[in-house]
Amino acid sequence: MDRGGCQMSGGGGGGGEGSGIDRNGVITLEDLESFTEDQLSDSGNGSLEDGEAMEEEDGSDRLLHYWQEVARGHQVEVSQDMAEPIQQLSSNNHGRSNREQVPFTLLSRKEKCGELLYEKRQYEKGHWACITMHEDTYEQSICYGFMRIMRYICQQNAIGNYLGMTLPIVTVVRTNENQSVISHDVTVAYYLPAEHQAQPPQPYDSDIVIEVWPASTVYTRPFTGPTNEVTIVNQISVMAELLDSPDLCDNNSFIVAGYTNPAHSNRQNEIWFLERR
């Protein structure tokens, strides 16, 4: 199976202020479109192997090698064929304020002593590009799946255009009956931007499927940090205890919504429980 040129097992890196990355040296999903070649040149962190000078490379190679340097700190390998998707995401600089969010209606919030426990939201029917991975670990599956979704977003689709980034990227996880073990089958999904909802561009990758997800009522709770089998099981347990009526929700299928790149050591996430229809 094509693993999307990505391998990950956590870790840390080094970065500086003004570099377009966080202080741990991680390029986040939030920074993908806003990260430009000018920032790259100013960052001082773009050293290349074999002593090559940044000025001797074209923009796509420069960005690819910068990503590779940063990714090594997280045991993530970014392959050569990711150069074009990275270049596309970086050159289509629309700014964070214009980044499209998956639309929803907030129905209610539950708080305790000023702390948000969870929100109840209504998500409408929509088209999602989905790929199901079957890797050895959850971390590997989301990493490989995300890289392949990136290719779809960046021209490897029927219209040959950059589609635009939406947030969050979500993963559907399945558990056993007592919610203690996560299946190795993990679905990574990307919400099509509004302009492509009526006619979603078909992917070149035959493993990516365009699905229509029905309108759903979702209970969500934010959490930070890496997402792996242990943290997800813990988050499912916490959320189940907080809900007044957890039996109203699916008990073996959950969603992890990610707002930052899978390689980010301090990811911004949500756990979603889906109310039974």
C-alpha positions as a printed NumPy array, in Angstrom:
array([[  0.   ,   0.   ,   0.   ],
       [  1.173,   3.523,  -0.836],
       [  1.828,   5.115,   2.544],
       [  1.765,   8.669,   1.269],
       [  5.43 ,   9.36 ,   1.924],
       [  4.966,   9.877,   5.637],
       [  6.187,   8.021,   8.686],
       [  5.616,   9.185,  12.216],
       [  6.088,   8.206,  15.816],
       [  6.02 ,  11.541,  17.687],
       [  9.006,  13.514,  18.935],
       [ 10.115,  17.136,  18.954],
       [ 12.018,  19.661,  16.884],
       [ 13.485,  23.131,  16.943],
       [ 12.12 ,  26.383,  15.526],
       [ 12.406,  30.113,  15.932],
       [ 10.173,  33.134,  16.177],
       [  9.001,  34.512,  12.852],
       [  9.59 ,  31.215,  11.1  ],
       [  5.951,  30.467,  10.314],
       [  6.025,  27.442,  12.639],
       [  5.445,  26.971,  16.324],
       [  8.22 ,  27.153,  18.878],
       [  8.553,  23.358,  18.81 ],
       [  9.502,  23.504,  15.14 ],
       [  6.241,  22.023,  13.862],
       [  4.46 ,  23.117,  10.711],
       [  0.775,  22.978,  11.552],
       [ -2.284,  22.548,   9.374],
       [ -3.216,  26.111,  10.324],
       [  0.079,  27.347,   8.83 ],
       [ -0.008,  25.421,   5.558],
       [ -1.612,  28.085,   3.378],
       [ -0.141,  31.092,   5.177],
       [  3.439,  29.786,   5.043],
       [  5.212,  31.566,   2.157],
       [  8.623,  31.419,   0.539],
       [  9.448,  34.846,   2.015],
       [  8.867,  33.452,   5.506],
       [ 10.991,  30.47 ,   4.587],
       [ 13.886,  32.687,   3.508],
       [ 13.592,  34.778,   6.673],
       [ 13.308,  31.837,   9.045],
       [ 16.956,  30.865,   9.19 ],
       [ 15.885,  27.233,   9.679],
       [ 16.021,  26.099,   6.083],
       [ 19.461,  24.498,   6.016],
       [ 19.774,  21.703,   3.459],
       [ 21.741,  18.486,   3.415],
       [ 25.122,  18.32 ,   1.678],
       [ 25.637,  22.055,   2.179],
       [ 23.352,  23.122,  -0.669],
       [ 22.421,  26.79 ,  -0.614],
       [ 18.776,  27.761,  -0.452],
       [ 19.24 ,  30.174,  -3.35 ],
       [ 20.293,  27.403,  -5.709],
       [ 16.92 ,  25.66 ,  -5.553],
       [ 13.557,  26.529,  -7.024],
       [ 10.632,  27.306,  -4.724],
       [  9.135,  23.812,  -4.626],
       [ 12.426,  22.124,  -3.706],
       [ 13.146,  24.771,  -1.107],
       [  9.787,  24.25 ,   0.578],
       [ 10.044,  20.46 ,   0.371],
       [ 13.5  ,  20.399,   1.946],
       [ 12.401,  22.782,   4.673],
       [  9.476,  20.512,   5.506],
       [ 11.798,  17.507,   5.481],
       [ 14.169,  19.219,   7.917],
       [ 11.361,  20.089,  10.325],
       [  9.665,  16.695,   9.963],
       [ 12.814,  14.773,  10.912],
       [ 12.457,  16.108,  14.431],
       [  9.207,  14.149,  14.655],
       [ 10.412,  10.992,  12.91 ],
       [  8.243,  11.941,   9.931],
       [  9.608,  11.348,   6.446],
       [  8.238,  13.584,   3.685],
       [  8.863,  12.002,   0.273],
       [  9.855,  13.786,  -2.947],
       [  6.395,  13.369,  -4.479],
       [  4.964,  15.63 ,  -1.777],
       [  6.78 ,  18.635,  -3.309],
       [  3.859,  19.662,  -5.503],
       [  1.147,  19.426,  -2.813],
       [  3.324,  21.393,  -0.379],
       [  3.996,  24.037,  -3.035],
       [  0.283,  24.29 ,  -3.841],
       [ -0.748,  24.673,  -0.219],
       [  1.935,  27.309,   0.349],
       [  1.3  ,  29.338,  -2.824],
       [ -2.472,  29.48 ,  -2.321],
       [ -2.067,  31.942,   0.528],
       [ -5.519,  33.147,   1.566],
       [ -4.793,  33.841,   5.236],
       [ -6.212,  32.114,   8.284],
       [ -9.287,  34.34 ,   8.486],
       [-10.531,  32.932,   5.174],
       [ -9.894,  29.277,   6.013],
       [-13.234,  27.511,   5.629],
       [-14.604,  25.714,   8.671],
       [-16.957,  22.758,   8.467],
       [-20.315,  24.525,   9.066],
       [-22.424,  23.691,  12.101],
       [-25.095,  25.15 ,  14.353],
       [-24.336,  25.331,  18.067],
       [-27.29 ,  23.863,  19.97 ],
       [-26.024,  24.06 ,  23.564],
       [-22.963,  24.153,  25.803],
       [-22.301,  22.5  ,  29.151],
       [-19.854,  24.21 ,  31.474],
       [-18.664,  23.726,  35.036],
       [-16.938,  26.494,  37.004],
       [-16.313,  28.346,  33.739],
       [-14.717,  25.331,  32.048],
       [-16.25 ,  23.991,  28.842],
       [-17.177,  20.336,  29.281],
       [-18.757,  19.781,  25.886],
       [-20.863,  21.333,  23.135],
       [-23.877,  19.944,  21.307],
       [-23.811,  20.818,  17.598],
       [-25.852,  20.142,  14.475],
       [-23.874,  19.363,  11.315],
       [-25.75 ,  19.423,   8.007],
       [-25.535,  16.885,   5.204],
       [-22.38 ,  17.289,   3.136],
       [-19.812,  15.709,   0.838],
       [-16.584,  14.393,   2.352],
       [-13.516,  12.88 ,   0.68 ],
       [-12.637,   9.77 ,   2.7  ],
       [ -9.851,   7.214,   2.748],
       [ -9.701,   4.202,   5.055],
       [ -6.245,   3.085,   6.153],
       [ -5.208,  -0.216,   7.707],
       [ -1.757,   0.485,   9.169],
       [ -0.148,  -1.051,  12.252],
       [ -0.971,   1.924,  14.493],
       [ -3.515,   4.719,  14.596],
       [ -0.73 ,   7.302,  14.248],
       [  0.544,   5.724,  11.055],
       [ -2.94 ,   5.501,   9.585],
       [ -3.791,   9.161,  10.141],
       [ -0.404,  10.288,   8.835],
       [ -0.505,   8.223,   5.645],
       [ -4.149,   9.067,   5.069],
       [ -3.59 ,  12.791,   5.566],
       [ -0.763,  12.835,   3.018],
       [ -2.967,  11.197,   0.41 ],
       [ -5.823,  13.599,   1.123],
       [ -3.317,  16.439,   0.675],
       [ -2.572,  15.189,  -2.838],
       [ -6.284,  15.153,  -3.647],
       [ -6.687,  18.731,  -2.403],
       [ -3.68 ,  19.843,  -4.467],
       [ -4.603,  19.101,  -8.099],
       [ -4.801,  15.303,  -8.05 ],
       [ -8.508,  15.562,  -8.795],
       [-10.75 ,  15.657, -11.864],
       [-10.641,  19.448, -12.292],
       [ -6.882,  19.65 , -11.736],
       [ -7.142,  22.622,  -9.39 ],
       [ -6.296,  23.368,  -5.782],
       [ -9.551,  22.781,  -3.891],
       [ -8.884,  24.769,  -0.72 ],
       [ -8.273,  23.705,   2.877],
       [-11.131,  23.148,   5.306],
       [-10.937,  22.446,   9.017],
       [-11.099,  20.177,  10.844],
       [ -9.693,  17.093,   9.145],
       [-11.477,  14.246,  10.887],
       [-10.755,  10.583,  11.527],
       [-13.426,   7.995,  12.209],
       [-12.312,   5.442,  14.802],
       [-14.058,   2.226,  15.719],
       [-13.794,   0.413,  19.037],
       [-14.799,  -2.853,  20.631],
       [-17.998,  -3.065,  22.681],
       [-16.485,  -1.774,  25.927],
       [-14.591,   1.012,  24.113],
       [-11.201,  -0.197,  25.335],
       [ -9.541,  -1.156,  22.005],
       [ -9.369,   0.85 ,  18.77 ],
       [ -9.595,  -0.916,  15.415],
       [ -6.664,  -0.566,  13.003],
       [ -9.182,   0.462,  10.312],
       [ -9.166,   4.27 ,  10.453],
       [-10.997,   6.604,   8.055],
       [ -9.474,  10.026,   7.346],
       [-11.987,  12.525,   5.936],
       [-11.859,  16.026,   4.402],
       [-14.937,  18.231,   4.037],
       [-15.296,  19.641,   0.519],
       [-15.378,  23.468,   0.429],
       [-18.775,  25.062,  -0.229],
       [-17.99 ,  25.783,  -3.883],
       [-17.41 ,  22.058,  -4.525],
       [-20.263,  20.624,  -2.472],
       [-22.717,  20.459,  -5.405],
       [-20.249,  18.744,  -7.742],
       [-17.304,  17.276,  -5.82 ],
       [-14.232,  16.726,  -8.026],
       [-13.419,  13.042,  -8.312],
       [-10.01 ,  11.954,  -6.933],
       [ -7.292,  10.27 ,  -8.995],
       [ -6.531,   8.05 ,  -6.007],
       [ -8.953,   5.128,  -6.301],
       [ -8.815,   4.564,  -2.525],
       [-10.318,   8.01 ,  -1.86 ],
       [-14.117,   7.899,  -1.944],
       [-16.537,  10.841,  -2.028],
       [-19.244,  10.159,   0.54 ],
       [-22.399,  12.034,   1.497],
       [-22.563,  12.226,   5.269],
       [-26.104,  12.759,   6.596],
       [-27.074,  15.558,   8.943],
       [-25.931,  14.644,  12.452],
       [-26.198,  15.819,  16.023],
       [-22.733,  15.726,  17.586],
       [-21.419,  16.121,  21.134],
       [-17.882,  17.549,  21.071],
       [-15.161,  18.054,  23.655],
       [-11.784,  19.772,  22.992],
       [ -8.438,  18.281,  24.017],
       [ -4.8  ,  18.938,  23.188],
       [ -1.783,  16.742,  22.588],
       [ -0.893,  13.801,  20.387],
       [ -3.645,  11.478,  19.222],
       [ -2.924,   7.792,  19.643],
       [ -4.757,   4.696,  20.829],
       [ -4.228,   5.503,  24.52 ],
       [ -5.272,   9.162,  24.408],
       [ -8.331,   8.457,  22.259],
       [ -9.573,   5.682,  24.547],
       [ -9.073,   8.044,  27.504],
       [-10.974,  10.865,  25.777],
       [-13.851,   8.542,  24.895],
       [-14.053,   7.453,  28.544],
       [-14.025,  11.041,  29.84 ],
       [-16.698,  12.15 ,  27.386],
       [-18.95 ,   9.18 ,  28.199],
       [-18.825,  10.119,  31.889],
       [-19.686,  13.763,  31.187],
       [-22.719,  13.106,  28.995],
       [-26.074,  12.979,  30.734],
       [-27.322,  10.252,  28.381],
       [-24.355,   8.551,  26.649],
       [-26.642,   5.706,  25.519],
       [-28.203,   8.122,  23.021],
       [-24.917,   8.074,  21.058],
       [-23.18 ,   5.435,  18.956],
       [-21.139,   3.267,  21.316],
       [-18.459,   1.892,  18.973],
       [-17.83 ,   4.597,  16.376],
       [-16.337,   8.001,  17.224],
       [-14.7  ,  10.924,  15.446],
       [-11.434,  12.674,  16.278],
       [-11.409,  16.165,  14.749],
       [ -7.906,  17.559,  14.171],
       [ -7.153,  21.242,  13.644],
       [ -3.401,  20.777,  13.283],
       [ -1.12 ,  18.528,  11.263],
       [ -0.853,  14.883,  12.479],
       [  2.881,  15.435,  13.117],
       [  2.176,  18.271,  15.56 ],
       [  3.298,  17.29 ,  19.071],
       [  0.626,  19.471,  20.701],
       [ -2.343,  18.976,  18.399],
       [ -5.605,  20.866,  18.854],
       [ -8.346,  18.247,  18.725],
       [-11.924,  17.415,  19.581],
       [-13.591,  14.085,  20.357],
       [-17.035,  13.757,  18.732],
       [-19.857,  11.473,  19.859],
       [-22.599,  11.002,  17.239],
       [-26.19 ,  10.918,  18.424],
       [-28.052,   7.882,  17.086],
       [-30.528,   8.726,  14.321]])
